[in-house]
Amino acid sequence: MSEQSLNLMIENAASSVEMEGYTIDKQSKEWCRQLLNKEITLSDYIRLVKEKAGVA
């Protein structure tokens, strides 16, 4: 998958979430990109998101 396609998919997903009233920051989009590029595991992604949200 090309970087351009990947970025478009992430932006589309973020736009959908933002339409519901949430905000997706640059760091969260980067973690998503890393997950989709298999640079981090799903477990890593979930851990990072939970840490950011302050959830144990």
All heavy atoms as atom14 arrays in JSON, in Angstrom:
{
  "sequence": "MSEQSLNLMIENAASSVEMEGYTIDKQSKEWCRQLLNKEITLSDYIRLVKEKAGVA",
  "atom14_mask": [
    [1, 1, 1, 1, 1, 1, 1, 1, 0, 0, 0, 0, 0, 0],
    [1, 1, 1, 1, 1, 1, 0, 0, 0, 0, 0, 0, 0, 0],
    [1, 1, 1, 1, 1, 1, 1, 1, 1, 0, 0, 0, 0, 0],
    [1, 1, 1, 1, 1, 1, 1, 1, 1, 0, 0, 0, 0, 0],
    [1, 1, 1, 1, 1, 1, 0, 0, 0, 0, 0, 0, 0, 0],
    [1, 1, 1, 1, 1, 1, 1, 1, 0, 0, 0, 0, 0, 0],
    [1, 1, 1, 1, 1, 1, 1, 1, 0, 0, 0, 0, 0, 0],
    [1, 1, 1, 1, 1, 1, 1, 1, 0, 0, 0, 0, 0, 0],
    [1, 1, 1, 1, 1, 1, 1, 1, 0, 0, 0, 0, 0, 0],
    [1, 1, 1, 1, 1, 1, 1, 1, 0, 0, 0, 0, 0, 0],
    [1, 1, 1, 1, 1, 1, 1, 1, 1, 0, 0, 0, 0, 0],
    [1, 1, 1, 1, 1, 1, 1, 1, 0, 0, 0, 0, 0, 0],
    [1, 1, 1, 1, 1, 0, 0, 0, 0, 0, 0, 0, 0, 0],
    [1, 1, 1, 1, 1, 0, 0, 0, 0, 0, 0, 0, 0, 0],
    [1, 1, 1, 1, 1, 1, 0, 0, 0, 0, 0, 0, 0, 0],
    [1, 1, 1, 1, 1, 1, 0, 0, 0, 0, 0, 0, 0, 0],
    [1, 1, 1, 1, 1, 1, 1, 0, 0, 0, 0, 0, 0, 0],
    [1, 1, 1, 1, 1, 1, 1, 1, 1, 0, 0, 0, 0, 0],
    [1, 1, 1, 1, 1, 1, 1, 1, 0, 0, 0, 0, 0, 0],
    [1, 1, 1, 1, 1, 1, 1, 1, 1, 0, 0, 0, 0, 0],
    [1, 1, 1, 1, 0, 0, 0, 0, 0, 0, 0, 0, 0, 0],
    [1, 1, 1, 1, 1, 1, 1, 1, 1, 1, 1, 1, 0, 0],
    [1, 1, 1, 1, 1, 1, 1, 0, 0, 0, 0, 0, 0, 0],
    [1, 1, 1, 1, 1, 1, 1, 1, 0, 0, 0, 0, 0, 0],
    [1, 1, 1, 1, 1, 1, 1, 1, 0, 0, 0, 0, 0, 0],
    [1, 1, 1, 1, 1, 1, 1, 1, 1, 0, 0, 0, 0, 0],
    [1, 1, 1, 1, 1, 1, 1, 1, 1, 0, 0, 0, 0, 0],
    [1, 1, 1, 1, 1, 1, 0, 0, 0, 0, 0, 0, 0, 0],
    [1, 1, 1, 1, 1, 1, 1, 1, 1, 0, 0, 0, 0, 0],
    [1, 1, 1, 1, 1, 1, 1, 1, 1, 0, 0, 0, 0, 0],
    [1, 1, 1, 1, 1, 1, 1, 1, 1, 1, 1, 1, 1, 1],
    [1, 1, 1, 1, 1, 1, 0, 0, 0, 0, 0, 0, 0, 0],
    [1, 1, 1, 1, 1, 1, 1, 1, 1, 1, 1, 0, 0, 0],
    [1, 1, 1, 1, 1, 1, 1, 1, 1, 0, 0, 0, 0, 0],
    [1, 1, 1, 1, 1, 1, 1, 1, 0, 0, 0, 0, 0, 0],
    [1, 1, 1, 1, 1, 1, 1, 1, 0, 0, 0, 0, 0, 0],
    [1, 1, 1, 1, 1, 1, 1, 1, 0, 0, 0, 0, 0, 0],
    [1, 1, 1, 1, 1, 1, 1, 1, 1, 0, 0, 0, 0, 0],
    [1, 1, 1, 1, 1, 1, 1, 1, 1, 0, 0, 0, 0, 0],
    [1, 1, 1, 1, 1, 1, 1, 1, 0, 0, 0, 0, 0, 0],
    [1, 1, 1, 1, 1, 1, 1, 0, 0, 0, 0, 0, 0, 0],
    [1, 1, 1, 1, 1, 1, 1, 1, 0, 0, 0, 0, 0, 0],
    [1, 1, 1, 1, 1, 1, 0, 0, 0, 0, 0, 0, 0, 0],
    [1, 1, 1, 1, 1, 1, 1, 1, 0, 0, 0, 0, 0, 0],
    [1, 1, 1, 1, 1, 1, 1, 1, 1, 1, 1, 1, 0, 0],
    [1, 1, 1, 1, 1, 1, 1, 1, 0, 0, 0, 0, 0, 0],
    [1, 1, 1, 1, 1, 1, 1, 1, 1, 1, 1, 0, 0, 0],
    [1, 1, 1, 1, 1, 1, 1, 1, 0, 0, 0, 0, 0, 0],
    [1, 1, 1, 1, 1, 1, 1, 0, 0, 0, 0, 0, 0, 0],
    [1, 1, 1, 1, 1, 1, 1, 1, 1, 0, 0, 0, 0, 0],
    [1, 1, 1, 1, 1, 1, 1, 1, 1, 0, 0, 0, 0, 0],
    [1, 1, 1, 1, 1, 1, 1, 1, 1, 0, 0, 0, 0, 0],
    [1, 1, 1, 1, 1, 0, 0, 0, 0, 0, 0, 0, 0, 0],
    [1, 1, 1, 1, 0, 0, 0, 0, 0, 0, 0, 0, 0, 0],
    [1, 1, 1, 1, 1, 1, 1, 0, 0, 0, 0, 0, 0, 0],
    [1, 1, 1, 1, 1, 0, 0, 0, 0, 0, 0, 0, 0, 0]
  ],
  "atom14_positions": [
    [[0.85, -1.17, 0.0], [0.0, 0.0, 0.0], [0.9, 1.24, 0.0], [1.87, 1.31, 0.75], [-0.87, -0.04, 1.25], [-1.75, 1.14, 1.41], [-2.84, 1.07, 2.87], [-3.37, -0.62, 2.9], [0.0, 0.0, 0.0], [0.0, 0.0, 0.0], [0.0, 0.0, 0.0], [0.0, 0.0, 0.0], [0.0, 0.0, 0.0], [0.0, 0.0, 0.0]],
    [[0.58, 2.19, -0.82], [1.4, 3.39, -0.92], [1.18, 4.29, 0.3], [0.14, 4.24, 0.95], [1.07, 4.17, -2.19], [-0.16, 4.84, -2.07], [0.0, 0.0, 0.0], [0.0, 0.0, 0.0], [0.0, 0.0, 0.0], [0.0, 0.0, 0.0], [0.0, 0.0, 0.0], [0.0, 0.0, 0.0], [0.0, 0.0, 0.0], [0.0, 0.0, 0.0]],
    [[2.18, 5.11, 0.59], [2.1, 6.04, 1.71], [0.94, 7.01, 1.51], [0.22, 7.35, 2.45], [3.42, 6.79, 1.84], [3.55, 7.57, 3.12], [3.7, 6.71, 4.36], [4.13, 5.55, 4.25], [3.36, 7.2, 5.45], [0.0, 0.0, 0.0], [0.0, 0.0, 0.0], [0.0, 0.0, 0.0], [0.0, 0.0, 0.0], [0.0, 0.0, 0.0]],
    [[0.72, 7.42, 0.27], [-0.37, 8.34, -0.05], [-1.73, 7.69, 0.24], [-2.6, 8.33, 0.84], [-0.29, 8.79, -1.5], [-1.32, 9.83, -1.87], [-1.18, 10.28, -3.32], [-0.41, 9.74, -4.08], [-1.95, 11.29, -3.67], [0.0, 0.0, 0.0], [0.0, 0.0, 0.0], [0.0, 0.0, 0.0], [0.0, 0.0, 0.0], [0.0, 0.0, 0.0]],
    [[-1.89, 6.44, -0.15], [-3.15, 5.73, 0.1], [-3.37, 5.55, 1.6], [-4.49, 5.73, 2.1], [-3.14, 4.35, -0.55], [-3.11, 4.46, -1.95], [0.0, 0.0, 0.0], [0.0, 0.0, 0.0], [0.0, 0.0, 0.0], [0.0, 0.0, 0.0], [0.0, 0.0, 0.0], [0.0, 0.0, 0.0], [0.0, 0.0, 0.0], [0.0, 0.0, 0.0]],
    [[-2.31, 5.22, 2.29], [-2.38, 5.02, 3.73], [-2.79, 6.32, 4.43], [-3.69, 6.33, 5.28], [-1.03, 4.54, 4.26], [-0.97, 4.13, 5.71], [-1.87, 2.95, 5.98], [0.46, 3.77, 6.07], [0.0, 0.0, 0.0], [0.0, 0.0, 0.0], [0.0, 0.0, 0.0], [0.0, 0.0, 0.0], [0.0, 0.0, 0.0], [0.0, 0.0, 0.0]],
    [[-2.16, 7.42, 4.06], [-2.5, 8.72, 4.65], [-3.94, 9.1, 4.36], [-4.63, 9.65, 5.23], [-1.54, 9.8, 4.16], [-0.16, 9.66, 4.75], [0.01, 9.11, 5.83], [0.84, 10.16, 4.04], [0.0, 0.0, 0.0], [0.0, 0.0, 0.0], [0.0, 0.0, 0.0], [0.0, 0.0, 0.0], [0.0, 0.0, 0.0], [0.0, 0.0, 0.0]],
    [[-4.4, 8.83, 3.16], [-5.79, 9.14, 2.79], [-6.77, 8.32, 3.65], [-7.76, 8.86, 4.14], [-6.02, 8.88, 1.31], [-7.42, 9.19, 0.78], [-7.77, 10.66, 1.01], [-7.51, 8.85, -0.7], [0.0, 0.0, 0.0], [0.0, 0.0, 0.0], [0.0, 0.0, 0.0], [0.0, 0.0, 0.0], [0.0, 0.0, 0.0], [0.0, 0.0, 0.0]],
    [[-6.45, 7.05, 3.84], [-7.32, 6.21, 4.67], [-7.37, 6.72, 6.1], [-8.45, 6.77, 6.71], [-6.83, 4.76, 4.65], [-7.07, 4.06, 3.34], [-6.59, 2.32, 3.23], [-5.77, 1.94, 4.71], [0.0, 0.0, 0.0], [0.0, 0.0, 0.0], [0.0, 0.0, 0.0], [0.0, 0.0, 0.0], [0.0, 0.0, 0.0], [0.0, 0.0, 0.0]],
    [[-6.22, 7.1, 6.65], [-6.17, 7.61, 8.02], [-6.95, 8.91, 8.12], [-7.72, 9.12, 9.07], [-4.71, 7.77, 8.49], [-4.06, 6.38, 8.63], [-4.64, 8.55, 9.79], [-2.56, 6.41, 8.84], [0.0, 0.0, 0.0], [0.0, 0.0, 0.0], [0.0, 0.0, 0.0], [0.0, 0.0, 0.0], [0.0, 0.0, 0.0], [0.0, 0.0, 0.0]],
    [[-6.77, 9.8, 7.18], [-7.49, 11.08, 7.21], [-8.99, 10.87, 7.08], [-9.78, 11.56, 7.74], [-6.97, 12.02, 6.12], [-5.59, 12.55, 6.4], [-5.47, 13.31, 7.72], [-6.41, 14.04, 8.1], [-4.42, 13.15, 8.37], [0.0, 0.0, 0.0], [0.0, 0.0, 0.0], [0.0, 0.0, 0.0], [0.0, 0.0, 0.0], [0.0, 0.0, 0.0]],
    [[-9.41, 9.93, 6.24], [-10.84, 9.64, 6.09], [-11.42, 9.1, 7.39], [-12.51, 9.49, 7.82], [-11.09, 8.65, 4.96], [-10.97, 9.28, 3.59], [-11.03, 10.49, 3.44], [-10.77, 8.45, 2.58], [0.0, 0.0, 0.0], [0.0, 0.0, 0.0], [0.0, 0.0, 0.0], [0.0, 0.0, 0.0], [0.0, 0.0, 0.0], [0.0, 0.0, 0.0]],
    [[-10.69, 8.19, 8.03], [-11.15, 7.62, 9.3], [-11.21, 8.72, 10.37], [-12.18, 8.79, 11.13], [-10.23, 6.49, 9.73], [0.0, 0.0, 0.0], [0.0, 0.0, 0.0], [0.0, 0.0, 0.0], [0.0, 0.0, 0.0], [0.0, 0.0, 0.0], [0.0, 0.0, 0.0], [0.0, 0.0, 0.0], [0.0, 0.0, 0.0], [0.0, 0.0, 0.0]],
    [[-10.18, 9.56, 10.42], [-10.15, 10.65, 11.4], [-11.32, 11.61, 11.17], [-11.97, 12.04, 12.13], [-8.82, 11.39, 11.34], [0.0, 0.0, 0.0], [0.0, 0.0, 0.0], [0.0, 0.0, 0.0], [0.0, 0.0, 0.0], [0.0, 0.0, 0.0], [0.0, 0.0, 0.0], [0.0, 0.0, 0.0], [0.0, 0.0, 0.0], [0.0, 0.0, 0.0]],
    [[-11.6, 11.91, 9.93], [-12.72, 12.81, 9.61], [-14.04, 12.22, 10.09], [-14.89, 12.94, 10.63], [-12.79, 13.07, 8.11], [-11.67, 13.79, 7.69], [0.0, 0.0, 0.0], [0.0, 0.0, 0.0], [0.0, 0.0, 0.0], [0.0, 0.0, 0.0], [0.0, 0.0, 0.0], [0.0, 0.0, 0.0], [0.0, 0.0, 0.0], [0.0, 0.0, 0.0]],
    [[-14.2, 10.93, 9.91], [-15.42, 10.26, 10.35], [-15.58, 10.36, 11.86], [-16.66, 10.68, 12.37], [-15.37, 8.8, 9.92], [-16.52, 8.11, 10.36], [0.0, 0.0, 0.0], [0.0, 0.0, 0.0], [0.0, 0.0, 0.0], [0.0, 0.0, 0.0], [0.0, 0.0, 0.0], [0.0, 0.0, 0.0], [0.0, 0.0, 0.0], [0.0, 0.0, 0.0]],
    [[-14.5, 10.12, 12.59], [-14.53, 10.21, 14.05], [-14.78, 11.65, 14.49], [-15.54, 11.9, 15.43], [-13.21, 9.66, 14.65], [-13.12, 9.93, 16.13], [-13.1, 8.16, 14.38], [0.0, 0.0, 0.0], [0.0, 0.0, 0.0], [0.0, 0.0, 0.0], [0.0, 0.0, 0.0], [0.0, 0.0, 0.0], [0.0, 0.0, 0.0], [0.0, 0.0, 0.0]],
    [[-14.15, 12.6, 13.81], [-14.31, 14.01, 14.16], [-15.73, 14.5, 13.91], [-16.21, 15.4, 14.61], [-13.28, 14.85, 13.43], [-11.87, 14.62, 13.99], [-10.76, 15.21, 13.16], [-11.0, 15.63, 12.01], [-9.63, 15.25, 13.69], [0.0, 0.0, 0.0], [0.0, 0.0, 0.0], [0.0, 0.0, 0.0], [0.0, 0.0, 0.0], [0.0, 0.0, 0.0]],
    [[-16.43, 13.89, 12.97], [-17.83, 14.25, 12.72], [-18.69, 13.88, 13.93], [-19.76, 14.46, 14.13], [-18.36, 13.55, 11.47], [-17.81, 14.15, 10.2], [-18.26, 13.25, 8.7], [-20.01, 13.32, 8.76], [0.0, 0.0, 0.0], [0.0, 0.0, 0.0], [0.0, 0.0, 0.0], [0.0, 0.0, 0.0], [0.0, 0.0, 0.0], [0.0, 0.0, 0.0]],
    [[-18.21, 12.95, 14.74], [-18.92, 12.54, 15.95], [-18.56, 13.42, 17.14], [-19.03, 13.2, 18.25], [-18.62, 11.07, 16.27], [-19.08, 10.1, 15.2], [-20.6, 10.1, 15.01], [-21.32, 10.28, 16.01], [-21.04, 9.95, 13.86], [0.0, 0.0, 0.0], [0.0, 0.0, 0.0], [0.0, 0.0, 0.0], [0.0, 0.0, 0.0], [0.0, 0.0, 0.0]],
    [[-17.67, 14.39, 16.92], [-17.34, 15.33, 17.97], [-16.03, 15.08, 18.69], [-15.71, 15.76, 19.66], [0.0, 0.0, 0.0], [0.0, 0.0, 0.0], [0.0, 0.0, 0.0], [0.0, 0.0, 0.0], [0.0, 0.0, 0.0], [0.0, 0.0, 0.0], [0.0, 0.0, 0.0], [0.0, 0.0, 0.0], [0.0, 0.0, 0.0], [0.0, 0.0, 0.0]],
    [[-15.27, 14.1, 18.24], [-13.98, 13.8, 18.86], [-12.86, 14.46, 18.07], [-13.03, 14.82, 16.91], [-13.75, 12.28, 18.91], [-14.79, 11.57, 19.74], [-15.88, 10.96, 19.13], [-14.69, 11.52, 21.12], [-16.85, 10.32, 19.88], [-15.65, 10.87, 21.88], [-16.72, 10.27, 21.26], [-17.68, 9.64, 22.0], [0.0, 0.0, 0.0], [0.0, 0.0, 0.0]],
    [[-11.7, 14.59, 18.71], [-10.54, 15.17, 18.05], [-9.45, 14.11, 17.95], [-9.15, 13.43, 18.93], [-10.0, 16.37, 18.86], [-11.04, 17.32, 18.97], [-8.81, 16.99, 18.17], [0.0, 0.0, 0.0], [0.0, 0.0, 0.0], [0.0, 0.0, 0.0], [0.0, 0.0, 0.0], [0.0, 0.0, 0.0], [0.0, 0.0, 0.0], [0.0, 0.0, 0.0]],
    [[-8.87, 13.97, 16.78], [-7.77, 13.03, 16.56], [-6.51, 13.87, 16.35], [-6.42, 14.63, 15.39], [-8.01, 12.13, 15.33], [-9.37, 11.44, 15.42], [-6.89, 11.14, 15.16], [-9.55, 10.53, 16.59], [0.0, 0.0, 0.0], [0.0, 0.0, 0.0], [0.0, 0.0, 0.0], [0.0, 0.0, 0.0], [0.0, 0.0, 0.0], [0.0, 0.0, 0.0]],
    [[-5.54, 13.7, 17.24], [-4.32, 14.49, 17.12], [-3.28, 13.82, 16.22], [-3.45, 12.67, 15.79], [-3.73, 14.81, 18.49], [-3.23, 13.58, 19.23], [-3.25, 12.47, 18.68], [-2.79, 13.74, 20.39], [0.0, 0.0, 0.0], [0.0, 0.0, 0.0], [0.0, 0.0, 0.0], [0.0, 0.0, 0.0], [0.0, 0.0, 0.0], [0.0, 0.0, 0.0]],
    [[-2.24, 14.56, 15.95], [-1.19, 14.1, 15.05], [-0.51, 12.82, 15.56], [-0.23, 11.91, 14.79], [-0.16, 15.22, 14.88], [0.8, 15.06, 13.76], [1.64, 16.33, 13.61], [2.44, 16.28, 12.34], [3.17, 17.52, 12.12], [0.0, 0.0, 0.0], [0.0, 0.0, 0.0], [0.0, 0.0, 0.0], [0.0, 0.0, 0.0], [0.0, 0.0, 0.0]],
    [[-0.29, 12.74, 16.88], [0.36, 11.56, 17.45], [-0.49, 10.31, 17.25], [0.02, 9.25, 16.9], [0.63, 11.77, 18.94], [1.31, 10.58, 19.6], [2.68, 10.3, 19.02], [3.57, 11.09, 19.19], [2.85, 9.2, 18.32], [0.0, 0.0, 0.0], [0.0, 0.0, 0.0], [0.0, 0.0, 0.0], [0.0, 0.0, 0.0], [0.0, 0.0, 0.0]],
    [[-1.78, 10.43, 17.45], [-2.68, 9.29, 17.27], [-2.69, 8.81, 15.82], [-2.71, 7.6, 15.56], [-4.09, 9.64, 17.73], [-4.09, 9.95, 19.1], [0.0, 0.0, 0.0], [0.0, 0.0, 0.0], [0.0, 0.0, 0.0], [0.0, 0.0, 0.0], [0.0, 0.0, 0.0], [0.0, 0.0, 0.0], [0.0, 0.0, 0.0], [0.0, 0.0, 0.0]],
    [[-2.67, 9.75, 14.9], [-2.61, 9.38, 13.48], [-1.3, 8.68, 13.16], [-1.27, 7.72, 12.38], [-2.78, 10.62, 12.6], [-4.17, 11.21, 12.64], [-4.25, 12.47, 11.81], [-5.59, 13.15, 11.96], [-5.68, 14.39, 11.18], [0.0, 0.0, 0.0], [0.0, 0.0, 0.0], [0.0, 0.0, 0.0], [0.0, 0.0, 0.0], [0.0, 0.0, 0.0]],
    [[-0.21, 9.13, 13.78], [1.09, 8.5, 13.56], [1.09, 7.07, 14.09], [1.6, 6.16, 13.44], [2.21, 9.32, 14.21], [3.58, 8.7, 14.12], [4.09, 8.45, 12.7], [3.57, 9.06, 11.74], [5.02, 7.64, 12.55], [0.0, 0.0, 0.0], [0.0, 0.0, 0.0], [0.0, 0.0, 0.0], [0.0, 0.0, 0.0], [0.0, 0.0, 0.0]],
    [[0.52, 6.84, 15.26], [0.43, 5.49, 15.8], [-0.4, 4.6, 14.88], [-0.06, 3.44, 14.66], [-0.17, 5.49, 17.19], [0.71, 6.07, 18.24], [2.08, 6.14, 18.24], [0.3, 6.68, 19.45], [2.52, 6.74, 19.38], [1.45, 7.09, 20.14], [-0.94, 6.92, 20.02], [1.4, 7.71, 21.39], [-0.99, 7.55, 21.26], [0.17, 7.93, 21.92]],
    [[-1.46, 5.14, 14.33], [-2.28, 4.38, 13.39], [-1.47, 4.01, 12.15], [-1.52, 2.87, 11.69], [-3.52, 5.2, 13.03], [-4.71, 4.3, 12.02], [0.0, 0.0, 0.0], [0.0, 0.0, 0.0], [0.0, 0.0, 0.0], [0.0, 0.0, 0.0], [0.0, 0.0, 0.0], [0.0, 0.0, 0.0], [0.0, 0.0, 0.0], [0.0, 0.0, 0.0]],
    [[-0.72, 4.98, 11.62], [0.13, 4.71, 10.46], [1.15, 3.62, 10.78], [1.36, 2.7, 9.99], [0.85, 5.99, 10.02], [1.63, 5.83, 8.71], [2.64, 6.94, 8.49], [3.67, 6.98, 9.51], [4.68, 6.08, 9.63], [4.77, 5.08, 8.79], [5.57, 6.2, 10.59], [0.0, 0.0, 0.0], [0.0, 0.0, 0.0], [0.0, 0.0, 0.0]],
    [[1.76, 3.69, 11.95], [2.74, 2.69, 12.35], [2.11, 1.31, 12.46], [2.7, 0.31, 12.05], [3.39, 3.09, 13.68], [4.31, 4.27, 13.56], [4.83, 4.73, 14.91], [4.24, 4.46, 15.96], [5.93, 5.46, 14.88], [0.0, 0.0, 0.0], [0.0, 0.0, 0.0], [0.0, 0.0, 0.0], [0.0, 0.0, 0.0], [0.0, 0.0, 0.0]],
    [[0.9, 1.26, 13.0], [0.19, -0.01, 13.12], [-0.1, -0.6, 11.75], [0.18, -1.78, 11.49], [-1.12, 0.19, 13.89], [-2.03, -1.03, 13.98], [-1.37, -2.15, 14.78], [-3.36, -0.64, 14.6], [0.0, 0.0, 0.0], [0.0, 0.0, 0.0], [0.0, 0.0, 0.0], [0.0, 0.0, 0.0], [0.0, 0.0, 0.0], [0.0, 0.0, 0.0]],
    [[-0.61, 0.22, 10.85], [-0.95, -0.27, 9.51], [0.28, -0.66, 8.7], [0.21, -1.54, 7.83], [-1.78, 0.77, 8.77], [-3.16, 1.04, 9.38], [-3.81, 2.23, 8.7], [-4.03, -0.19, 9.3], [0.0, 0.0, 0.0], [0.0, 0.0, 0.0], [0.0, 0.0, 0.0], [0.0, 0.0, 0.0], [0.0, 0.0, 0.0], [0.0, 0.0, 0.0]],
    [[1.42, -0.04, 9.01], [2.68, -0.41, 8.34], [3.41, -1.53, 9.06], [4.54, -1.88, 8.69], [3.62, 0.82, 8.25], [3.3, 1.7, 7.08], [2.8, 1.24, 6.05], [3.58, 2.98, 7.22], [0.0, 0.0, 0.0], [0.0, 0.0, 0.0], [0.0, 0.0, 0.0], [0.0, 0.0, 0.0], [0.0, 0.0, 0.0], [0.0, 0.0, 0.0]],
    [[2.77, -2.09, 10.1], [3.34, -3.18, 10.89], [4.66, -2.79, 11.55], [5.54, -3.61, 11.74], [3.48, -4.44, 10.05], [2.14, -4.91, 9.54], [2.23, -6.17, 8.74], [0.82, -6.51, 8.29], [0.77, -7.67, 7.49], [0.0, 0.0, 0.0], [0.0, 0.0, 0.0], [0.0, 0.0, 0.0], [0.0, 0.0, 0.0], [0.0, 0.0, 0.0]],
    [[4.78, -1.5, 11.9], [5.94, -1.02, 12.64], [5.75, -1.2, 14.14], [6.72, -1.23, 14.89], [6.2, 0.46, 12.31], [6.54, 0.69, 10.86], [6.56, 2.16, 10.46], [6.51, 3.04, 11.35], [6.61, 2.43, 9.26], [0.0, 0.0, 0.0], [0.0, 0.0, 0.0], [0.0, 0.0, 0.0], [0.0, 0.0, 0.0], [0.0, 0.0, 0.0]],
    [[4.48, -1.28, 14.57], [4.14, -1.6, 15.95], [3.03, -2.65, 15.91], [2.32, -2.78, 14.9], [3.69, -0.37, 16.76], [2.44, 0.28, 16.17], [4.82, 0.64, 16.91], [1.84, 1.4, 17.02], [0.0, 0.0, 0.0], [0.0, 0.0, 0.0], [0.0, 0.0, 0.0], [0.0, 0.0, 0.0], [0.0, 0.0, 0.0], [0.0, 0.0, 0.0]],
    [[2.89, -3.39, 16.99], [1.84, -4.41, 17.06], [0.53, -3.79, 17.54], [0.51, -2.66, 18.06], [2.24, -5.53, 18.04], [2.3, -4.98, 19.36], [3.57, -6.17, 17.65], [0.0, 0.0, 0.0], [0.0, 0.0, 0.0], [0.0, 0.0, 0.0], [0.0, 0.0, 0.0], [0.0, 0.0, 0.0], [0.0, 0.0, 0.0], [0.0, 0.0, 0.0]],
    [[-0.53, -4.54, 17.4], [-1.83, -4.08, 17.89], [-1.76, -3.87, 19.4], [-2.31, -2.9, 19.93], [-2.93, -5.07, 17.52], [-4.35, -4.72, 17.98], [-4.78, -3.35, 17.45], [-5.32, -5.8, 17.56], [0.0, 0.0, 0.0], [0.0, 0.0, 0.0], [0.0, 0.0, 0.0], [0.0, 0.0, 0.0], [0.0, 0.0, 0.0], [0.0, 0.0, 0.0]],
    [[-1.07, -4.76, 20.09], [-0.91, -4.61, 21.54], [-0.18, -3.32, 21.88], [-0.55, -2.63, 22.84], [-0.14, -5.8, 22.12], [-0.89, -6.98, 21.98], [0.0, 0.0, 0.0], [0.0, 0.0, 0.0], [0.0, 0.0, 0.0], [0.0, 0.0, 0.0], [0.0, 0.0, 0.0], [0.0, 0.0, 0.0], [0.0, 0.0, 0.0], [0.0, 0.0, 0.0]],
    [[0.87, -3.0, 21.12], [1.59, -1.75, 21.34], [0.66, -0.55, 21.12], [0.66, 0.39, 21.9], [2.78, -1.61, 20.37], [3.89, -2.57, 20.64], [4.05, -3.03, 21.79], [4.64, -2.89, 19.69], [0.0, 0.0, 0.0], [0.0, 0.0, 0.0], [0.0, 0.0, 0.0], [0.0, 0.0, 0.0], [0.0, 0.0, 0.0], [0.0, 0.0, 0.0]],
    [[-0.1, -0.6, 20.05], [-1.03, 0.48, 19.72], [-2.03, 0.71, 20.85], [-2.24, 1.83, 21.31], [-1.75, 0.17, 18.41], [-2.78, 1.2, 18.02], [-2.4, 2.39, 17.41], [-4.13, 0.99, 18.27], [-3.35, 3.35, 17.07], [-5.07, 1.94, 17.93], [-4.68, 3.12, 17.32], [-5.61, 4.06, 16.99], [0.0, 0.0, 0.0], [0.0, 0.0, 0.0]],
    [[-2.63, -0.37, 21.3], [-3.63, -0.28, 22.38], [-2.99, 0.27, 23.65], [-3.56, 1.13, 24.32], [-4.29, -1.65, 22.62], [-5.16, -2.01, 21.41], [-5.11, -1.64, 23.91], [-5.67, -3.43, 21.41], [0.0, 0.0, 0.0], [0.0, 0.0, 0.0], [0.0, 0.0, 0.0], [0.0, 0.0, 0.0], [0.0, 0.0, 0.0], [0.0, 0.0, 0.0]],
    [[-1.79, -0.2, 23.98], [-1.08, 0.3, 25.16], [-0.83, 1.8, 25.06], [-1.08, 2.55, 26.01], [0.25, -0.44, 25.33], [1.07, 0.04, 26.53], [2.42, -0.67, 26.62], [3.17, -0.67, 25.37], [3.86, 0.36, 24.89], [3.88, 1.51, 25.53], [4.53, 0.25, 23.76], [0.0, 0.0, 0.0], [0.0, 0.0, 0.0], [0.0, 0.0, 0.0]],
    [[-0.35, 2.26, 23.9], [-0.07, 3.68, 23.7], [-1.32, 4.54, 23.84], [-1.31, 5.58, 24.5], [0.57, 3.9, 22.32], [1.98, 3.37, 22.15], [2.36, 3.32, 20.67], [2.98, 4.2, 22.94], [0.0, 0.0, 0.0], [0.0, 0.0, 0.0], [0.0, 0.0, 0.0], [0.0, 0.0, 0.0], [0.0, 0.0, 0.0], [0.0, 0.0, 0.0]],
    [[-2.4, 4.09, 23.23], [-3.65, 4.84, 23.28], [-4.19, 4.89, 24.71], [-4.63, 5.94, 25.19], [-4.69, 4.24, 22.31], [-6.06, 4.86, 22.51], [-4.22, 4.43, 20.88], [0.0, 0.0, 0.0], [0.0, 0.0, 0.0], [0.0, 0.0, 0.0], [0.0, 0.0, 0.0], [0.0, 0.0, 0.0], [0.0, 0.0, 0.0], [0.0, 0.0, 0.0]],
    [[-4.12, 3.75, 25.4], [-4.6, 3.72, 26.78], [-3.75, 4.61, 27.68], [-4.29, 5.32, 28.54], [-4.63, 2.28, 27.3], [-5.75, 1.45, 26.69], [-5.66, 0.02, 27.07], [-6.2, -0.23, 28.44], [-6.27, -1.67, 28.76], [0.0, 0.0, 0.0], [0.0, 0.0, 0.0], [0.0, 0.0, 0.0], [0.0, 0.0, 0.0], [0.0, 0.0, 0.0]],
    [[-2.44, 4.56, 27.5], [-1.56, 5.43, 28.3], [-1.88, 6.9, 28.06], [-1.95, 7.69, 29.01], [-0.09, 5.16, 27.96], [0.46, 3.88, 28.52], [1.89, 3.58, 28.06], [2.48, 4.41, 27.32], [2.4, 2.52, 28.43], [0.0, 0.0, 0.0], [0.0, 0.0, 0.0], [0.0, 0.0, 0.0], [0.0, 0.0, 0.0], [0.0, 0.0, 0.0]],
    [[-2.09, 7.24, 26.81], [-2.4, 8.64, 26.47], [-3.71, 9.08, 27.11], [-3.84, 10.22, 27.56], [-2.47, 8.8, 24.96], [-2.73, 10.22, 24.54], [-2.7, 10.34, 23.06], [-2.94, 11.8, 22.74], [-3.43, 12.03, 21.46], [0.0, 0.0, 0.0], [0.0, 0.0, 0.0], [0.0, 0.0, 0.0], [0.0, 0.0, 0.0], [0.0, 0.0, 0.0]],
    [[-4.66, 8.16, 27.17], [-5.97, 8.47, 27.74], [-5.98, 8.39, 29.26], [-6.98, 8.74, 29.9], [-7.02, 7.53, 27.16], [0.0, 0.0, 0.0], [0.0, 0.0, 0.0], [0.0, 0.0, 0.0], [0.0, 0.0, 0.0], [0.0, 0.0, 0.0], [0.0, 0.0, 0.0], [0.0, 0.0, 0.0], [0.0, 0.0, 0.0], [0.0, 0.0, 0.0]],
    [[-4.89, 7.89, 29.84], [-4.82, 7.76, 31.29], [-5.59, 6.58, 31.83], [-6.02, 6.56, 32.98], [0.0, 0.0, 0.0], [0.0, 0.0, 0.0], [0.0, 0.0, 0.0], [0.0, 0.0, 0.0], [0.0, 0.0, 0.0], [0.0, 0.0, 0.0], [0.0, 0.0, 0.0], [0.0, 0.0, 0.0], [0.0, 0.0, 0.0], [0.0, 0.0, 0.0]],
    [[-5.76, 5.56, 30.97], [-6.47, 4.35, 31.37], [-5.44, 3.27, 31.68], [-4.55, 3.01, 30.88], [-7.41, 3.88, 30.24], [-8.1, 2.6, 30.62], [-8.4, 4.96, 29.88], [0.0, 0.0, 0.0], [0.0, 0.0, 0.0], [0.0, 0.0, 0.0], [0.0, 0.0, 0.0], [0.0, 0.0, 0.0], [0.0, 0.0, 0.0], [0.0, 0.0, 0.0]],
    [[-5.61, 2.64, 32.82], [-4.64, 1.6, 33.23], [-4.9, 0.29, 32.54], [-5.89, -0.02, 32.02], [-4.68, 1.42, 34.73], [0.0, 0.0, 0.0], [0.0, 0.0, 0.0], [0.0, 0.0, 0.0], [0.0, 0.0, 0.0], [0.0, 0.0, 0.0], [0.0, 0.0, 0.0], [0.0, 0.0, 0.0], [0.0, 0.0, 0.0], [0.0, 0.0, 0.0]]
  ]
}
